[in-house]
């Protein structure tokens, strides 16, 4: 289905045909988790559903897009065969600009005001947690954390990092975690990395930039199946991906070596990648 140029997949939650497509995708993930008896974090399709983009898409300020998306996803979860208490619905938020371009990030104060409306809407819809995803620059991540900290539910911050162990704006990951932990009260429940290949994160976790707070506070990764850099991926017309088995092997290595416990998919992944990953995760870690 075509995606809205401003809202991406968020607008599908307002349309019956769109909801049917989304439900098929979410159900495929639920079925994987149920088969392998693993807990599952599901994220609402709201990464781009901030008020500015809603206005650009022609939606009125009264349209409760975030609430509609959360209620839809909660319904999919509740109608599934998953065991009660094993599937958690998260409210997903993103940076204001292009996540691959750190220079588009907002200053901390502007970011706090900008993201407060969406975080409040997601919290009011009853999410189990909030997740700010694909954050490339520290100042906007600080403001995002402050906005999420007053919304109510526990929250996580997920960064884009390079194999050097730095955010796209050059901030060492250790330093970014330390700053946000001090700047927001309560601090995030944990931190994640997303939209990078697991092998790139593995190299990042072997650098001095990640030898301190990262080892204590990084809980997991939503991984890209491409090893290309953000600059190489930005605007790319074709999908650069890899097969499920190599993907799951690389993800398993992160669990075994660094103890990461939230492991999932980002760009390039589908239910076949999650099936292979779940099969790997349902086995004990290697020594």
C-alpha angles and dihedrals in degrees: 000000000000114000125223109258091226104032102030108198096348094089090060088074090068096053128070093222091046093050090052091055093046092048092054089053095046092045091055088058092046091051091053092051092046094050093051096037093235128145114249136209112207120192126211115242091248105109090122099029098110120136094255094055092043089058091048089052091054098251118143122240089250093062108109095207095154092049092047092051094050094046090049093050093045088053092052089051094047092050093051129095092242116128114261114266096019100092120064126192116219129195109231124212133174140196118280097246138031108322090212092057113066092186089070092062120120125242112258097257095048091045093054091053094041096052098039095084096054095042090052092049092051092047091049090054090062106254118173091224143351126238127195103201137197096011109176102180134047101225095058090042089056092052091044091052091051091050092049094045092067096042095082111237122089111268143201133206119215122196137201107231137180125229086258089072094250134116116247089264090057098257113142109244092234090055093047091053093047093049095049093046088057097039101053129055115230094025121222117290086234143328131250138189121221144176094036130102115260091239090057091052090047089057091045091054089056093060129091088246090073103034097101129033093007092065090052101040108029108101103175155311140263096208135213117220092222126085092202122115122253089255091055093046099044109107093357111160098207132052115254106203146143136220125279096250097054089044093052092046092055091046092049090054090058091053094046097045103034106021096241109170106181105070125167148127137286129164115003097016129114136165092293091061091047091048091055091044093049090051089054094046094049088064121076117264116267118252 
